[in-house]
């Protein structure tokens, strides 16, 4: 994510109106920034977090491809206001589908649980004052995920070992090279990707 472009958008394309930040073109309220940690590599989050603080915005991290990635010694998905993870079939930890939200905001956590468990307002009767969804993992899926989380550090080690082998194998190749951690910008200092996938560039 290009922090300079985010800053430019907030400064030139948005305006405060009655205490709310709004997009000048659409009139819609701007409430959050959504950085995406792509292919297991972290976004440079500190500048984004500072911008969000200045403009009173939530930071919703898309960490669906980056379970285990570290940004300056901290795990991604737990640095912003909310983190989103995927347990799809191609991810490091899989339950065949679904995912999880992480947050340290108790009110948001309760709200998410309410909406994803059918928004029931009565434990017995079918009373719904809002539109809810049945977005829950089954007990079997949750058990699969928990069992894999017990071994997740082993998965990280294996991924990094595979990445090192690819790097070594591609050193002498002119027709194929590894995708840079941050194309055109090099690696972030103090960061450790999870190497979710390792696309070559031909």
Secondary structure by P-SEA (a helix, b strand, c coil): ccaaaaaaaaaccccccccccccccccccccbbbbbbccccccccaaaaaaaaaabbbbbbccccccccccccccccccccbbbbbcccccccccccccccccccaaaaaaaaaaaacccccccccccccccccccccaaaaaaaaaaaaaaaaaaaaaaaaaaaaaaaaccccccccccccccccccccbbbcccbbbbcc
